[in-house]
Amino acid sequence: MKKLTEREIQDWLAKIQRMEYEEMAVRWRFDPAGSPYFNTNYPQLYAAFQERFNKHFNGMRAPISKHIGFDRDAWVGKYEIEKS
């Protein structure tokens, strides 16, 4: 992945603030390690994701985990998840 500009980082931060619980749970389970949300080169994105997912939505709980399951391909079109 190319290095993000400050503007792109701000755009990603705004996306995080708009995400609903389902999308965050899907991304937590299925996004690759290099995703900007989990890339250690962008600690502010990871921190913002963690803050919203864990403190606002209380993280990955059993009901949402069961809802999203483990079939990555089921979510490919909805949240731009990479096909396995």
Contacts in CASP RR format, 6 or more apart in sequence:
PFRMAT RR
TARGET T0000
AUTHOR 0000-0000-0000
METHOD contacts of the structure
MODEL  1
MKKLTEREIQDWLAKIQRMEYEEMAVRWRFDPAGSPYFNTNYPQLYAAFQ
ERFNKHFNGMRAPISKHIGFDRDAWVGKYEIEKS
1 34 0 8 1.000
1 36 0 8 1.000
1 39 0 8 1.000
3 41 0 8 1.000
4 12 0 8 1.000
4 36 0 8 1.000
4 42 0 8 1.000
9 42 0 8 1.000
9 44 0 8 1.000
9 45 0 8 1.000
12 36 0 8 1.000
12 37 0 8 1.000
12 42 0 8 1.000
12 45 0 8 1.000
13 44 0 8 1.000
13 45 0 8 1.000
13 48 0 8 1.000
16 37 0 8 1.000
16 45 0 8 1.000
16 48 0 8 1.000
16 49 0 8 1.000
16 52 0 8 1.000
17 48 0 8 1.000
17 52 0 8 1.000
19 27 0 8 1.000
19 52 0 8 1.000
21 57 0 8 1.000
21 64 0 8 1.000
22 64 0 8 1.000
22 67 0 8 1.000
22 68 0 8 1.000
23 79 0 8 1.000
24 49 0 8 1.000
24 52 0 8 1.000
24 53 0 8 1.000
24 57 0 8 1.000
24 59 0 8 1.000
25 53 0 8 1.000
25 57 0 8 1.000
25 59 0 8 1.000
25 60 0 8 1.000
25 64 0 8 1.000
25 65 0 8 1.000
25 67 0 8 1.000
25 68 0 8 1.000
26 68 0 8 1.000
26 75 0 8 1.000
26 78 0 8 1.000
26 79 0 8 1.000
26 81 0 8 1.000
27 35 0 8 1.000
27 37 0 8 1.000
27 49 0 8 1.000
27 79 0 8 1.000
27 81 0 8 1.000
28 53 0 8 1.000
28 59 0 8 1.000
28 60 0 8 1.000
29 60 0 8 1.000
29 65 0 8 1.000
29 68 0 8 1.000
29 69 0 8 1.000
29 70 0 8 1.000
30 72 0 8 1.000
30 75 0 8 1.000
30 81 0 8 1.000
31 37 0 8 1.000
31 38 0 8 1.000
31 81 0 8 1.000
32 82 0 8 1.000
33 39 0 8 1.000
36 42 0 8 1.000
36 45 0 8 1.000
37 45 0 8 1.000
37 46 0 8 1.000
37 49 0 8 1.000
38 46 0 8 1.000
38 49 0 8 1.000
39 45 0 8 1.000
39 46 0 8 1.000
40 46 0 8 1.000
53 59 0 8 1.000
53 60 0 8 1.000
68 75 0 8 1.000
72 81 0 8 1.000
72 82 0 8 1.000
72 83 0 8 1.000
72 84 0 8 1.000
73 83 0 8 1.000
73 84 0 8 1.000
75 81 0 8 1.000
76 82 0 8 1.000
76 83 0 8 1.000
END
